[in-house]
């Protein structure tokens, strides 16, 4: 996949779940997930967010179903999905920065959606970044702080913005040289 390649958009990997009745899908969350399980996940996520110990964070994340590789660094206040943490994979030596959020669900009006999120080996997620359901962050990729990731990020690519778009590369160098003329 190249930085501008949009093959396999995240929506193709997101599962749709219709909800009954006239109310929005969040009003039906208790039929989607066991409230007791969500309460446990919430407490564990709270502990993950405030603990300074990376070893404890990795253990707690694994306890609620997150797949965590060796050497993962999970920043303070970073938040995994509380409803579907088992859909998150963070591969070896990846960094999830301060106050980043990894979402594996979206509650909409007539349905909710779930999708796996994969953060590749040695990838870096910047402070305050948000990853939406179904995205894959390639190995060695970098997501800038406060970015909203709505698409896959190819390996060894840097993305930034809302929505996140690739930074740098040959096309930007060409644009810079054109502006200088």
C-alpha positions in Angstrom: 0.0 0.0 0.0 1.3 3.5 -0.8 0.6 6.7 1.1 -2.1 7.7 -1.3 -3.6 4.3 -1.8 -7.1 4.0 -0.5 -7.7 0.3 -1.2 -9.7 -1.5 1.5 -11.2 1.5 3.3 -11.8 1.0 7.0 -15.6 0.9 6.3 -15.0 -2.4 4.5 -13.6 -3.9 7.7 -16.3 -2.5 10.0 -19.2 -4.7 11.0 -22.6 -3.1 11.1 -25.2 -4.0 13.8 -28.7 -2.7 13.3 -30.6 -1.6 16.4 -34.4 -1.8 17.0 -36.8 1.0 17.6 -36.9 4.7 17.1 -34.1 5.7 19.6 -30.4 6.0 18.6 -28.1 3.0 18.9 -26.4 4.2 22.1 -29.8 3.9 23.8 -29.6 0.2 23.1 -26.0 -0.4 24.3 -27.1 -2.8 27.1 -28.3 -5.3 24.4 -24.9 -5.0 22.6 -22.7 -5.5 25.7 -23.1 -6.8 29.2 -23.3 -3.8 31.6 -21.3 -5.7 34.2 -18.5 -6.4 31.7 -18.4 -2.7 30.7 -18.2 -1.6 34.3 -15.2 -3.9 34.9 -13.6 -2.6 31.6 -14.2 1.0 32.7 -12.4 0.5 36.1 -9.5 -1.3 34.4 -9.2 1.4 31.7 -9.2 4.1 34.4 -6.3 2.2 36.1 -4.5 2.0 32.7 -4.9 5.7 32.2 -3.4 6.8 35.5 -0.8 4.1 36.2 2.8 5.2 35.6 4.0 1.5 35.3 4.2 0.3 31.7 4.4 -3.3 32.9 1.2 -2.9 34.8 -0.5 -1.1 31.9 0.4 -4.0 29.5 -0.9 -6.6 32.1 -4.2 -4.7 32.6 -4.8 -4.2 28.9 -4.2 -7.9 28.3 -6.6 -8.7 31.1 -9.5 -6.9 29.3 -8.7 -8.5 26.0 -6.3 -6.1 24.2 -3.6 -7.9 22.3 -0.3 -6.3 23.5 3.1 -7.0 22.0 6.4 -7.0 23.9 7.7 -3.6 24.8 4.5 -1.6 24.1 4.6 1.8 25.8 1.1 3.1 26.7 1.1 6.8 27.7 -0.7 8.4 30.6 -4.3 9.1 30.0 -4.4 7.1 26.8 -7.7 5.3 26.4 -8.5 1.9 24.8 -12.1 1.2 23.7 -14.1 0.4 26.8 -16.8 -1.5 24.9 -14.7 -3.8 22.6 -11.1 -3.8 23.9 -10.6 -7.2 22.5 -10.7 -5.7 19.0 -7.4 -3.8 19.6 -4.0 -5.1 18.7 -0.9 -3.1 19.6 2.2 -4.9 18.2 5.7 -5.0 19.7 7.5 -1.8 20.7 4.7 0.5 19.5 4.0 3.7 21.4 0.5 5.0 22.2 1.0 8.6 23.3 -0.5 10.7 26.1 -4.3 11.0 25.9 -4.6 9.1 22.6 -7.8 7.2 22.1 -8.3 3.9 20.2 -12.0 3.3 19.3 -13.4 0.0 18.1 -17.0 1.1 18.0 -19.2 3.9 16.7 -22.8 4.4 18.0 -24.9 6.0 15.2 -28.6 6.7 14.9 -29.9 3.4 13.4 -26.9 1.1 14.0 -23.6 0.7 15.7 -20.4 -0.4 14.1 -17.4 -2.4 15.4 -14.1 -2.9 13.8 -10.6 -4.1 14.7 -7.8 -1.6 15.2 -4.2 -2.7 14.6 -1.2 -0.6 15.6 1.8 -2.1 13.9 5.3 -2.9 15.3 7.3 0.2 16.3 4.4 2.5 15.2 3.9 5.7 17.1 0.6 7.3 18.0 0.9 10.9 19.0 -0.6 12.6 22.0 -4.3 13.2 21.7 -4.7 11.3 18.5 -7.9 9.3 17.8 -8.0 6.1 15.9 -11.4 5.1 14.5 -12.7 1.5 14.2 -11.3 -0.6 11.4 -8.0 1.3 10.8 -4.6 -0.3 10.6 -1.5 1.6 11.4 1.5 0.1 9.6 4.8 -0.9 11.1 7.0 2.1 11.8 4.2 4.5 10.9 3.8 7.8 12.8 0.5 9.5 13.7 1.0 13.2 14.7 -0.5 14.6 17.9 -4.2 15.5 17.8 -4.8 13.7 14.5 -8.0 11.9 13.6 -7.2 8.6 11.8 -10.0 7.7 9.5 -8.0 5.6 7.0 -5.2 3.0 7.2 -1.7 4.4 7.6 0.9 2.6 5.5 4.1 1.3 7.0 6.9 4.0 7.6 4.5 6.8 6.8 3.8 9.9 8.8 0.3 11.3 8.9 -1.2 14.4 10.5 -4.4 16.4 10.7 -8.1 16.1 10.9 -8.6 13.8 9.0 -5.0 12.5 9.1 -3.2 12.7 5.7 0.3 11.7 4.7 3.1 14.2 5.3 6.3 14.6 3.4 7.3 12.5 0.4 8.2 13.2 -3.2 5.0 15.1 -4.0 5.6 17.6 -1.2 9.2 18.1 -2.3 8.1 18.8 -5.8 5.4 21.2 -4.6 8.1 23.1 -2.4 10.5 23.4 -5.4 7.6 24.7 -7.6 6.8 27.3 -5.0 10.4 28.4 -4.8 10.6 29.1 -8.6 
